[in-house]
Amino acid sequence: MEDEEKDINRKTWLIMGIVVLLLAIAGAGYYIWYQHQQMDEMTEIFALEKEQLMEGFEDVSLQYEGFNFSVGNDSLLALLTTEQAKVQRLQEELRTVKSTNVRRINELKKELETLRKVLRTYVAQIDSLNAENERLKDKNVKVTQQYQQASSRAAQLSKEKDQLTERVQMAARFDAVNIQASLITSKGKTTKNIKKADQIMLTFIISKNITAPTGEQTVYVRLNKPDDDILTKPSSGTFEFENKQLAWSMKRTIEYDGEEQNVVLYWKIEEYLSAGTYRADIFVGGNLIGKKSFALEQ
């Protein structure tokens, strides 16, 4: 009987030991499973943090890339390029680092924050430069407008001055009126027949003009034949007109006092003159002051 009790006690203790062992094994298994779950969750968290960190570096890199098209300052652009290269280097390192390398990922987080602070500094500088450029652009536009207005005003004044000068010059010019051409015989009588004529007499009046230059004035006359050739003598010279030297047929010096003055000139006919339309052009002071066409008959 006593032996049976001992046997029962041993079995009881054995069962209890087995139960405890099973409970221990189950507890250990659960602990291992739980730890594995924790590790999986941490791995996912680390991977997510790495992905977010990659996006942060990408965002900073894109902002630096955008500056290449909007920054015109070469010195500042060089600094931005250096910072962009640093961002790209850290991006490449982040791609290769393991998600479980918590220490290095945390260091890269700090690097990213530093890069963002530096970026904000550059953004502030760029905004300041852009604002200054806009101010200078506005100022330049105003200066350009003022210059254009001043140039336009100067051109207008110059035009008005030229017009006034031209009016003054025109007002000061001599004017030949009542121009008449006739043929004179050797006896001083008028004729219409070239063969009987000894001279061509040209008469005209220089009008009164108190603004015209007074004193000695030389009157030049060019006689144009029907073929537009000019009648000249061996003793004929030239005078200046519109920067050209023109041959004259007749000339006479008069004393002009601003009042109306009659002028008479003679051309001695020593050559053959054909019938047709002739023209007398009269010049004084470098200006053409009158012209008269007249017909000569055989």
C-alpha positions as protocol buffer text, in pm:
chain_id: "A"
residue {
  index: 1
  type: MET
  ca { x: 0 y: 0 z: 0 }
}
residue {
  index: 2
  type: GLU
  ca { x: 279 y: 236 z: 92 }
}
residue {
  index: 3
  type: ASP
  ca { x: 458 y: 147 z: -227 }
}
residue {
  index: 4
  type: GLU
  ca { x: 153 y: 228 z: -433 }
}
residue {
  index: 5
  type: GLU
  ca { x: 130 y: 573 z: -275 }
}
residue {
  index: 6
  type: LYS
  ca { x: 494 y: 635 z: -350 }
}
residue {
  index: 7
  type: ASP
  ca { x: 439 y: 524 z: -708 }
}
residue {
  index: 8
  type: ILE
  ca { x: 138 y: 756 z: -735 }
}
residue {
  index: 9
  type: ASN
  ca { x: 339 y: 1045 z: -595 }
}
residue {
  index: 10
  type: ARG
  ca { x: 617 y: 985 z: -841 }
}
residue {
  index: 11
  type: LYS
  ca { x: 374 y: 983 z: -1132 }
}
residue {
  index: 12
  type: THR
  ca { x: 209 y: 1297 z: -1003 }
}
residue {
  index: 13
  type: TRP
  ca { x: 539 y: 1475 z: -977 }
}
residue {
  index: 14
  type: LEU
  ca { x: 639 y: 1346 z: -1318 }
}
residue {
  index: 15
  type: ILE
  ca { x: 319 y: 1475 z: -1472 }
}
residue {
  index: 16
  type: MET
  ca { x: 360 y: 1807 z: -1301 }
}
residue {
  index: 17
  type: GLY
  ca { x: 717 y: 1826 z: -1423 }
}
residue {
  index: 18
  type: ILE
  ca { x: 605 y: 1747 z: -1776 }
}
residue {
  index: 19
  type: VAL
  ca { x: 331 y: 2007 z: -1751 }
}
residue {
  index: 20
  type: VAL
  ca { x: 579 y: 2266 z: -1621 }
}
residue {
  index: 21
  type: LEU
  ca { x: 823 y: 2172 z: -1894 }
}
residue {
  index: 22
  type: LEU
  ca { x: 553 y: 2204 z: -2158 }
}
residue {
  index: 23
  type: LEU
  ca { x: 447 y: 2536 z: -2013 }
}
residue {
  index: 24
  type: ALA
  ca { x: 812 y: 2649 z: -2017 }
}
residue {
  index: 25
  type: ILE
  ca { x: 852 y: 2535 z: -2376 }
}
residue {
  index: 26
  type: ALA
  ca { x: 529 y: 2706 z: -2475 }
}
residue {
  index: 27
  type: GLY
  ca { x: 636 y: 3024 z: -2295 }
}
residue {
  index: 28
  type: ALA
  ca { x: 975 y: 3014 z: -2463 }
}
residue {
  index: 29
  type: GLY
  ca { x: 810 y: 2956 z: -2802 }
}
residue {
  index: 30
  type: TYR
  ca { x: 571 y: 3242 z: -2749 }
}
residue {
  index: 31
  type: TYR
  ca { x: 859 y: 3466 z: -2642 }
}
residue {
  index: 32
  type: ILE
  ca { x: 1056 y: 3372 z: -2952 }
}
residue {
  index: 33
  type: TRP
  ca { x: 749 y: 3428 z: -3171 }
}
residue {
  index: 34
  type: TYR
  ca { x: 684 y: 3762 z: -3006 }
}
residue {
  index: 35
  type: GLN
  ca { x: 1044 y: 3870 z: -3049 }
}
residue {
  index: 36
  type: HIS
  ca { x: 1029 y: 3768 z: -3414 }
}
residue {
  index: 37
  type: GLN
  ca { x: 713 y: 3973 z: -3459 }
}
residue {
  index: 38
  type: GLN
  ca { x: 881 y: 4267 z: -3291 }
}
residue {
  index: 39
  type: MET
  ca { x: 1181 y: 4232 z: -3519 }
}
residue {
  index: 40
  type: ASP
  ca { x: 956 y: 4224 z: -3828 }
}
residue {
  index: 41
  type: GLU
  ca { x: 775 y: 4536 z: -3712 }
}
residue {
  index: 42
  type: MET
  ca { x: 1104 y: 4713 z: -3640 }
}
residue {
  index: 43
  type: THR
  ca { x: 1235 y: 4609 z: -3979 }
}
residue {
  index: 44
  type: GLU
  ca { x: 926 y: 4757 z: -4145 }
}
residue {
  index: 45
  type: ILE
  ca { x: 962 y: 5076 z: -3939 }
}
residue {
  index: 46
  type: PHE
  ca { x: 1332 y: 5106 z: -4033 }
}
residue {
  index: 47
  type: ALA
  ca { x: 1248 y: 5046 z: -4400 }
}
residue {
  index: 48
  type: LEU
  ca { x: 975 y: 5309 z: -4385 }
}
residue {
  index: 49
  type: GLU
  ca { x: 1209 y: 5557 z: -4218 }
}
residue {
  index: 50
  type: LYS
  ca { x: 1472 y: 5490 z: -4484 }
}
residue {
  index: 51
  type: GLU
  ca { x: 1213 y: 5545 z: -4759 }
}
residue {
  index: 52
  type: GLN
  ca { x: 1098 y: 5872 z: -4599 }
}
residue {
  index: 53
  type: LEU
  ca { x: 1461 y: 5977 z: -4563 }
}
residue {
  index: 54
  type: MET
  ca { x: 1518 y: 5899 z: -4932 }
}
residue {
  index: 55
  type: GLU
  ca { x: 1218 y: 6118 z: -5023 }
}
residue {
  index: 56
  type: GLY
  ca { x: 1358 y: 6398 z: -4806 }
}
residue {
  index: 57
  type: PHE
  ca { x: 1695 y: 6387 z: -4984 }
}
residue {
  index: 58
  type: GLU
  ca { x: 1518 y: 6369 z: -5322 }
}
residue {
  index: 59
  type: ASP
  ca { x: 1309 y: 6677 z: -5239 }
}
residue {
  index: 60
  type: VAL
  ca { x: 1617 y: 6875 z: -5138 }
}
residue {
  index: 61
  type: SER
  ca { x: 1802 y: 6760 z: -5451 }
}
residue {
  index: 62
  type: LEU
  ca { x: 1513 y: 6870 z: -5675 }
}
residue {
  index: 63
  type: GLN
  ca { x: 1508 y: 7214 z: -5514 }
}
residue {
  index: 64
  type: TYR
  ca { x: 1881 y: 7254 z: -5578 }
}
residue {
  index: 65
  type: GLU
  ca { x: 1823 y: 7135 z: -5937 }
}
residue {
  index: 66
  type: GLY
  ca { x: 1560 y: 7405 z: -5985 }
}
residue {
  index: 67
  type: PHE
  ca { x: 1803 y: 7676 z: -5880 }
}
residue {
  index: 68
  type: ASN
  ca { x: 2016 y: 7603 z: -6188 }
}
residue {
  index: 69
  type: PHE
  ca { x: 1745 y: 7761 z: -6404 }
}
residue {
  index: 70
  type: SER
  ca { x: 1653 y: 8056 z: -6184 }
}
residue {
  index: 71
  type: VAL
  ca { x: 1982 y: 8181 z: -6035 }
}
residue {
  index: 72
  type: GLY
  ca { x: 2185 y: 8421 z: -6245 }
}
residue {
  index: 73
  type: ASN
  ca { x: 2458 y: 8484 z: -5989 }
}
residue {
  index: 74
  type: ASP
  ca { x: 2761 y: 8272 z: -6087 }
}
residue {
  index: 75
  type: SER
  ca { x: 2919 y: 8270 z: -5738 }
}
residue {
  index: 76
  type: LEU
  ca { x: 2596 y: 8165 z: -5569 }
}
residue {
  index: 77
  type: LEU
  ca { x: 2530 y: 7908 z: -5839 }
}
residue {
  index: 78
  type: ALA
  ca { x: 2871 y: 7751 z: -5773 }
}
residue {
  index: 79
  type: LEU
  ca { x: 2787 y: 7715 z: -5400 }
}
residue {
  index: 80
  type: LEU
  ca { x: 2449 y: 7564 z: -5484 }
}
residue {
  index: 81
  type: THR
  ca { x: 2613 y: 7315 z: -5720 }
}
residue {
  index: 82
  type: THR
  ca { x: 2853 y: 7208 z: -5442 }
}
residue {
  index: 83
  type: GLU
  ca { x: 2562 y: 7156 z: -5200 }
}
residue {
  index: 84
  type: GLN
  ca { x: 2369 y: 6960 z: -5462 }
}
residue {
  index: 85
  type: ALA
  ca { x: 2668 y: 6730 z: -5515 }
}
residue {
  index: 86
  type: LYS
  ca { x: 2679 y: 6670 z: -5138 }
}
residue {
  index: 87
  type: VAL
  ca { x: 2308 y: 6582 z: -5138 }
}
residue {
  index: 88
  type: GLN
  ca { x: 2357 y: 6338 z: -5423 }
}
residue {
  index: 89
  type: ARG
  ca { x: 2651 y: 6173 z: -5243 }
}
residue {
  index: 90
  type: LEU
  ca { x: 2443 y: 6122 z: -4929 }
}
residue {
  index: 91
  type: GLN
  ca { x: 2154 y: 5990 z: -5138 }
}
residue {
  index: 92
  type: GLU
  ca { x: 2382 y: 5730 z: -5289 }
}
residue {
  index: 93
  type: GLU
  ca { x: 2507 y: 5629 z: -4946 }
}
residue {
  index: 94
  type: LEU
  ca { x: 2150 y: 5601 z: -4816 }
}
residue {
  index: 95
  type: ARG
  ca { x: 2060 y: 5369 z: -5102 }
}
residue {
  index: 96
  type: THR
  ca { x: 2332 y: 5124 z: -4999 }
}
residue {
  index: 97
  type: VAL
  ca { x: 2298 y: 5143 z: -4622 }
}
residue {
  index: 98
  type: LYS
  ca { x: 2094 y: 4868 z: -4455 }
}
residue {
  index: 99
  type: SER
  ca { x: 1759 y: 4956 z: -4301 }
}
residue {
  index: 100
  type: THR
  ca { x: 1875 y: 4797 z: -3975 }
}
residue {
  index: 101
  type: ASN
  ca { x: 2178 y: 5024 z: -3951 }
}
residue {
  index: 102
  type: VAL
  ca { x: 1996 y: 5253 z: -3710 }
}
residue {
  index: 103
  type: ARG
  ca { x: 2302 y: 5450 z: -3610 }
}
residue {
  index: 104
  type: ARG
  ca { x: 2394 y: 5553 z: -3965 }
}
residue {
  index: 105
  type: ILE
  ca { x: 2032 y: 5625 z: -4061 }
}
residue {
  index: 106
  type: ASN
  ca { x: 2000 y: 5854 z: -3760 }
}
residue {
  index: 107
  type: GLU
  ca { x: 2320 y: 6027 z: -3865 }
}
residue {
  index: 108
  type: LEU
  ca { x: 2179 y: 6072 z: -4215 }
}
residue {
  index: 109
  type: LYS
  ca { x: 1864 y: 6220 z: -4062 }
}
residue {
  index: 110
  type: LYS
  ca { x: 2078 y: 6483 z: -3893 }
}
residue {
  index: 111
  type: GLU
  ca { x: 2262 y: 6542 z: -4220 }
}
residue {
  index: 112
  type: LEU
  ca { x: 1928 y: 6598 z: -4393 }
}
residue {
  index: 113
  type: GLU
  ca { x: 1816 y: 6851 z: -4131 }
}
residue {
  index: 114
  type: THR
  ca { x: 2145 y: 7036 z: -4173 }
}
residue {
  index: 115
  type: LEU
  ca { x: 2101 y: 7037 z: -4550 }
}
residue {
  index: 116
  type: ARG
  ca { x: 1749 y: 7176 z: -4512 }
}
residue {
  index: 117
  type: LYS
  ca { x: 1876 y: 7456 z: -4289 }
}
residue {
  index: 118
  type: VAL
  ca { x: 2145 y: 7541 z: -4545 }
}
residue {
  index: 119
  type: LEU
  ca { x: 1882 y: 7526 z: -4820 }
}
residue {
  index: 120
  type: ARG
  ca { x: 1658 y: 7770 z: -4633 }
}
residue {
  index: 121
  type: THR
  ca { x: 1954 y: 8007 z: -4606 }
}
residue {
  index: 122
  type: TYR
  ca { x: 2011 y: 7990 z: -4982 }
}
residue {
  index: 123
  type: VAL
  ca { x: 1640 y: 8032 z: -5052 }
}
residue {
  index: 124
  type: ALA
  ca { x: 1643 y: 8349 z: -4842 }
}
residue {
  index: 125
  type: GLN
  ca { x: 1947 y: 8477 z: -5036 }
}
residue {
  index: 126
  type: ILE
  ca { x: 1787 y: 8394 z: -5369 }
}
residue {
  index: 127
  type: ASP
  ca { x: 1460 y: 8563 z: -5271 }
}
residue {
  index: 128
  type: SER
  ca { x: 1659 y: 8868 z: -5166 }
}
residue {
  index: 129
  type: LEU
  ca { x: 1851 y: 8870 z: -5495 }
}
residue {
  index: 130
  type: ASN
  ca { x: 1531 y: 8823 z: -5696 }
}
residue {
  index: 131
  type: ALA
  ca { x: 1365 y: 9108 z: -5509 }
}
residue {
  index: 132
  type: GLU
  ca { x: 1670 y: 9328 z: -5573 }
}
residue {
  index: 133
  type: ASN
  ca { x: 1672 y: 9225 z: -5939 }
}
residue {
  index: 134
  type: GLU
  ca { x: 1304 y: 9314 z: -5970 }
}
residue {
  index: 135
  type: ARG
  ca { x: 1370 y: 9649 z: -5806 }
}
residue {
  index: 136
  type: LEU
  ca { x: 1661 y: 9713 z: -6042 }
}
residue {
  index: 137
  type: LYS
  ca { x: 1451 y: 9593 z: -6336 }
}
residue {
  index: 138
  type: ASP
  ca { x: 1173 y: 9834 z: -6243 }
}
residue {
  index: 139
  type: LYS
  ca { x: 1429 y: 10109 z: -6200 }
}
residue {
  index: 140
  type: ASN
  ca { x: 1586 y: 10022 z: -6534 }
}
residue {
  index: 141
  type: VAL
  ca { x: 1244 y: 10031 z: -6701 }
}
residue {
  index: 142
  type: LYS
  ca { x: 1181 y: 10374 z: -6552 }
}
residue {
  index: 143
  type: VAL
  ca { x: 1527 y: 10497 z: -6653 }
}
residue {
  index: 144
  type: THR
  ca { x: 1476 y: 10353 z: -7002 }
}
residue {
  index: 145
  type: GLN
  ca { x: 1138 y: 10521 z: -7028 }
}
residue {
  index: 146
  type: GLN
  ca { x: 1285 y: 10850 z: -6907 }
}
residue {
  index: 147
  type: TYR
  ca { x: 1573 y: 10814 z: -7154 }
}
residue {
  index: 148
  type: GLN
  ca { x: 1331 y: 10736 z: -7437 }
}
residue {
  index: 149
  type: GLN
  ca { x: 1116 y: 11032 z: -7338 }
}
residue {
  index: 150
  type: ALA
  ca { x: 1423 y: 11255 z: -7321 }
}
residue {
  index: 151
  type: SER
  ca { x: 1549 y: 11119 z: -7654 }
}
residue {
  index: 152
  type: SER
  ca { x: 1207 y: 11169 z: -7808 }
}
residue {
  index: 153
  type: ARG
  ca { x: 1193 y: 11522 z: -7671 }
}
residue {
  index: 154
  type: ALA
  ca { x: 1547 y: 11592 z: -7793 }
}
residue {
  index: 155
  type: ALA
  ca { x: 1458 y: 11453 z: -8136 }
}
residue {
  index: 156
  type: GLN
  ca { x: 1145 y: 11667 z: -8141 }
}
residue {
  index: 157
  type: LEU
  ca { x: 1343 y: 11975 z: -8039 }
}
residue {
  index: 158
  type: SER
  ca { x: 1606 y: 11894 z: -8300 }
}
residue {
  index: 159
  type: LYS
  ca { x: 1334 y: 11855 z: -8560 }
}
residue {
  index: 160
  type: GLU
  ca { x: 1173 y: 12181 z: -8455 }
}
residue {
  index: 161
  type: LYS
  ca { x: 1514 y: 12348 z: -8464 }
}
residue {
  index: 162
  type: ASP
  ca { x: 1582 y: 12209 z: -8812 }
}
residue {
  index: 163
  type: GLN
  ca { x: 1239 y: 12322 z: -8928 }
}
residue {
  index: 164
  type: LEU
  ca { x: 1296 y: 12666 z: -8777 }
}
residue {
  index: 165
  type: THR
  ca { x: 1642 y: 12684 z: -8932 }
}
residue {
  index: 166
  type: GLU
  ca { x: 1496 y: 12577 z: -9264 }
}
residue {
  index: 167
  type: ARG
  ca { x: 1223 y: 12839 z: -9237 }
}
residue {
  index: 168
  type: VAL
  ca { x: 1483 y: 13102 z: -9149 }
}
residue {
  index: 169
  type: GLN
  ca { x: 1701 y: 12992 z: -9437 }
}
residue {
  index: 170
  type: MET
  ca { x: 1407 y: 12991 z: -9673 }
}
residue {
  index: 171
  type: ALA
  ca { x: 1302 y: 13333 z: -9547 }
}
residue {
  index: 172
  type: ALA
  ca { x: 1655 y: 13460 z: -9602 }
}
residue {
  index: 173
  type: ARG
  ca { x: 1678 y: 13330 z: -9957 }
}
residue {
  index: 174
  type: PHE
  ca { x: 1665 y: 13555 z: -10260 }
}
residue {
  index: 175
  type: ASP
  ca { x: 1374 y: 13522 z: -10499 }
}
residue {
  index: 176
  type: ALA
  ca { x: 1383 y: 13603 z: -10871 }
}
residue {
  index: 177
  type: VAL
  ca { x: 1052 y: 13712 z: -11025 }
}
residue {
  index: 178
  type: ASN
  ca { x: 927 y: 13853 z: -11356 }
}
residue {
  index: 179
  type: ILE
  ca { x: 1193 y: 13660 z: -11544 }
}
residue {
  index: 180
  type: GLN
  ca { x: 1197 y: 13747 z: -11914 }
}
residue {
  index: 181
  type: ALA
  ca { x: 1421 y: 13625 z: -12197 }
}
residue {
  index: 182
  type: SER
  ca { x: 1439 y: 13793 z: -12538 }
}
residue {
  index: 183
  type: LEU
  ca { x: 1660 y: 13809 z: -12849 }
}
residue {
  index: 184
  type: ILE
  ca { x: 1837 y: 14137 z: -12929 }
}
residue {
  index: 185
  type: THR
  ca { x: 1985 y: 14234 z: -13266 }
}
residue {
  index: 186
  type: SER
  ca { x: 2316 y: 14412 z: -13304 }
}
residue {
  index: 187
  type: LYS
  ca { x: 2118 y: 14736 z: -13332 }
}
residue {
  index: 188
  type: GLY
  ca { x: 1951 y: 14682 z: -12995 }
}
residue {
  index: 189
  type: LYS
  ca { x: 1614 y: 14580 z: -13132 }
}
residue {
  index: 190
  type: THR
  ca { x: 1421 y: 14272 z: -13022 }
}
residue {
  index: 191
  type: THR
  ca { x: 1362 y: 13983 z: -13262 }
}
residue {
  index: 192
  type: LYS
  ca { x: 1217 y: 13635 z: -13257 }
}
residue {
  index: 193
  type: ASN
  ca { x: 1457 y: 13501 z: -13521 }
}
residue {
  index: 194
  type: ILE
  ca { x: 1772 y: 13339 z: -13389 }
}
residue {
  index: 195
  type: LYS
  ca { x: 1958 y: 13406 z: -13712 }
}
residue {
  index: 196
  type: LYS
  ca { x: 1904 y: 13783 z: -13673 }
}
residue {
  index: 197
  type: ALA
  ca { x: 1988 y: 13788 z: -13302 }
}
residue {
  index: 198
  type: ASP
  ca { x: 2315 y: 13910 z: -13165 }
}
residue {
  index: 199
  type: GLN
  ca { x: 2245 y: 13854 z: -12794 }
}
residue {
  index: 200
  type: ILE
  ca { x: 2009 y: 13683 z: -12552 }
}
residue {
  index: 201
  type: MET
  ca { x: 1890 y: 13935 z: -12294 }
}
residue {
  index: 202
  type: LEU
  ca { x: 1768 y: 13805 z: -11957 }
}
residue {
  index: 203
  type: THR
  ca { x: 1589 y: 14041 z: -11721 }
}
residue {
  index: 204
  type: PHE
  ca { x: 1438 y: 13971 z: -11378 }
}
residue {
  index: 205
  type: ILE
  ca { x: 1371 y: 14130 z: -11041 }
}
residue {
  index: 206
  type: ILE
  ca { x: 1522 y: 14015 z: -10713 }
}
residue {
  index: 207
  type: SER
  ca { x: 1238 y: 14061 z: -10465 }
}
residue {
  index: 208
  type: LYS
  ca { x: 1253 y: 14271 z: -10151 }
}
residue {
  index: 209
  type: ASN
  ca { x: 1367 y: 14063 z: -9851 }
}
residue {
  index: 210
  type: ILE
  ca { x: 1487 y: 14231 z: -9532 }
}
residue {
  index: 211
  type: THR
  ca { x: 1602 y: 13894 z: -9391 }
}
residue {
  index: 212
  type: ALA
  ca { x: 1829 y: 13816 z: -9687 }
}
residue {
  index: 213
  type: PRO
  ca { x: 2203 y: 13894 z: -9666 }
}
residue {
  index: 214
  type: THR
  ca { x: 2292 y: 14244 z: -9787 }
}
residue {
  index: 215
  type: GLY
  ca { x: 2603 y: 14367 z: -9961 }
}
residue {
  index: 216
  type: GLU
  ca { x: 2775 y: 14229 z: -10266 }
}
residue {
  index: 217
  type: GLN
  ca { x: 2602 y: 13924 z: -10414 }
}
residue {
  index: 218
  type: THR
  ca { x: 2702 y: 13733 z: -10725 }
}
residue {
  index: 219
  type: VAL
  ca { x: 2424 y: 13629 z: -10959 }
}
residue {
  index: 220
  type: TYR
  ca { x: 2495 y: 13319 z: -11172 }
}
residue {
  index: 221
  type: VAL
  ca { x: 2284 y: 13213 z: -11471 }
}
residue {
  index: 222
  type: ARG
  ca { x: 2296 y: 12879 z: -11651 }
}
residue {
  index: 223
  type: LEU
  ca { x: 2148 y: 12873 z: -12001 }
}
residue {
  index: 224
  type: ASN
  ca { x: 2027 y: 12523 z: -12085 }
}
residue {
  index: 225
  type: LYS
  ca { x: 1996 y: 12436 z: -12455 }
}
residue {
  index: 226
  type: PRO
  ca { x: 1717 y: 12206 z: -12583 }
}
residue {
  index: 227
  type: ASP
  ca { x: 1957 y: 11911 z: -12552 }
}
residue {
  index: 228
  type: ASP
  ca { x: 2026 y: 12011 z: -12185 }
}
residue {
  index: 229
  type: ASP
  ca { x: 2383 y: 12115 z: -12268 }
}
residue {
  index: 230
  type: ILE
  ca { x: 2496 y: 12437 z: -12098 }
}
residue {
  index: 231
  type: LEU
  ca { x: 2602 y: 12744 z: -12295 }
}
residue {
  index: 232
  type: THR
  ca { x: 2947 y: 12853 z: -12176 }
}
residue {
  index: 233
  type: LYS
  ca { x: 3234 y: 13072 z: -12287 }
}
residue {
  index: 234
  type: PRO
  ca { x: 3603 y: 12989 z: -12257 }
}
residue {
  index: 235
  type: SER
  ca { x: 3619 y: 13244 z: -11978 }
}
residue {
  index: 236
  type: SER
  ca { x: 3328 y: 13085 z: -11788 }
}
residue {
  index: 237
  type: GLY
  ca { x: 3403 y: 12939 z: -11450 }
}
residue {
  index: 238
  type: THR
  ca { x: 3209 y: 12738 z: -11192 }
}
residue {
  index: 239
  type: PHE
  ca { x: 3019 y: 12801 z: -10872 }
}
residue {
  index: 240
  type: GLU
  ca { x: 2917 y: 12572 z: -10587 }
}
residue {
  index: 241
  type: PHE
  ca { x: 2566 y: 12436 z: -10558 }
}
residue {
  index: 242
  type: GLU
  ca { x: 2465 y: 12149 z: -10329 }
}
residue {
  index: 243
  type: ASN
  ca { x: 2827 y: 12040 z: -10286 }
}
residue {
  index: 244
  type: LYS
  ca { x: 2884 y: 12035 z: -10661 }
}
residue {
  index: 245
  type: GLN
  ca { x: 3072 y: 12265 z: -10895 }
}
residue {
  index: 246
  type: LEU
  ca { x: 2845 y: 12388 z: -11177 }
}
residue {
  index: 247
  type: ALA
  ca { x: 2949 y: 12579 z: -11489 }
}
residue {
  index: 248
  type: TRP
  ca { x: 2783 y: 12916 z: -11542 }
}
residue {
  index: 249
  type: SER
  ca { x: 2686 y: 13091 z: -11861 }
}
residue {
  index: 250
  type: MET
  ca { x: 2658 y: 13449 z: -11727 }
}
residue {
  index: 251
  type: LYS
  ca { x: 2729 y: 13618 z: -11396 }
}
residue {
  index: 252
  type: ARG
  ca { x: 2700 y: 13960 z: -11243 }
}
residue {
  index: 253
  type: THR
  ca { x: 2786 y: 14113 z: -10909 }
}
residue {
  index: 254
  type: ILE
  ca { x: 2520 y: 14336 z: -10752 }
}
residue {
  index: 255
  type: GLU
  ca { x: 2497 y: 14542 z: -10435 }
}
residue {
  index: 256
  type: TYR
  ca { x: 2190 y: 14417 z: -10256 }
}
residue {
  index: 257
  type: ASP
  ca { x: 2035 y: 14631 z: -9980 }
}
residue {
  index: 258
  type: GLY
  ca { x: 1725 y: 14423 z: -9908 }
}
residue {
  index: 259
  type: GLU
  ca { x: 1509 y: 14621 z: -10147 }
}
residue {
  index: 260
  type: GLU
  ca { x: 1369 y: 14514 z: -10483 }
}
residue {
  index: 261
  type: GLN
  ca { x: 1639 y: 14520 z: -10750 }
}
residue {
  index: 262
  type: ASN
  ca { x: 1631 y: 14487 z: -11130 }
}
residue {
  index: 263
  type: VAL
  ca { x: 1897 y: 14272 z: -11294 }
}
residue {
  index: 264
  type: VAL
  ca { x: 1987 y: 14248 z: -11663 }
}
residue {
  index: 265
  type: LEU
  ca { x: 2236 y: 14004 z: -11817 }
}
residue {
  index: 266
  type: TYR
  ca { x: 2341 y: 13947 z: -12179 }
}
residue {
  index: 267
  type: TRP
  ca { x: 2464 y: 13641 z: -12363 }
}
residue {
  index: 268
  type: LYS
  ca { x: 2668 y: 13717 z: -12675 }
}
residue {
  index: 269
  type: ILE
  ca { x: 2564 y: 13469 z: -12945 }
}
residue {
  index: 270
  type: GLU
  ca { x: 2883 y: 13336 z: -13101 }
}
residue {
  index: 271
  type: GLU
  ca { x: 2770 y: 12980 z: -13172 }
}
residue {
  index: 272
  type: TYR
  ca { x: 2500 y: 12810 z: -13368 }
}
residue {
  index: 273
  type: LEU
  ca { x: 2174 y: 12796 z: -13176 }
}
residue {
  index: 274
  type: SER
  ca { x: 1903 y: 12561 z: -13288 }
}
residue {
  index: 275
  type: ALA
  ca { x: 1535 y: 12635 z: -13250 }
}
residue {
  index: 276
  type: GLY
  ca { x: 1369 y: 12488 z: -12945 }
}
residue {
  index: 277
  type: THR
  ca { x: 1298 y: 12542 z: -12579 }
}
residue {
  index: 278
  type: TYR
  ca { x: 1576 y: 12690 z: -12367 }
}
residue {
  index: 279
  type: ARG
  ca { x: 1582 y: 12738 z: -11990 }
}
residue {
  index: 280
  type: ALA
  ca { x: 1753 y: 12995 z: -11770 }
}
residue {
  index: 281
  type: ASP
  ca { x: 1838 y: 12888 z: -11412 }
}
residue {
  index: 282
  type: ILE
  ca { x: 1928 y: 13173 z: -11174 }
}
residue {
  index: 283
  type: PHE
  ca { x: 2142 y: 13121 z: -10862 }
}
residue {
  index: 284
  type: VAL
  ca { x: 2241 y: 13353 z: -10576 }
}
residue {
  index: 285
  type: GLY
  ca { x: 2407 y: 13262 z: -10244 }
}
residue {
  index: 286
  type: GLY
  ca { x: 2426 y: 12893 z: -10330 }
}
residue {
  index: 287
  type: ASN
  ca { x: 2050 y: 12869 z: -10393 }
}
residue {
  index: 288
  type: LEU
  ca { x: 1839 y: 12833 z: -10704 }
}
residue {
  index: 289
  type: ILE
  ca { x: 1620 y: 13145 z: -10684 }
}
residue {
  index: 290
  type: GLY
  ca { x: 1429 y: 13119 z: -11011 }
}
residue {
  index: 291
  type: LYS
  ca { x: 1403 y: 12955 z: -11352 }
}
residue {
  index: 292
  type: LYS
  ca { x: 1243 y: 13046 z: -11684 }
}
residue {
  index: 293
  type: SER
  ca { x: 1183 y: 12841 z: -11999 }
}
residue {
  index: 294
  type: PHE
  ca { x: 1165 y: 13025 z: -12332 }
}
residue {
  index: 295
  type: ALA
  ca { x: 1140 y: 12925 z: -12696 }
}
residue {
  index: 296
  type: LEU
  ca { x: 1373 y: 13039 z: -12975 }
}
residue {
  index: 297
  type: GLU
  ca { x: 1263 y: 13027 z: -13338 }
}
residue {
  index: 298
  type: GLN
  ca { x: 1457 y: 13009 z: -13665 }
}
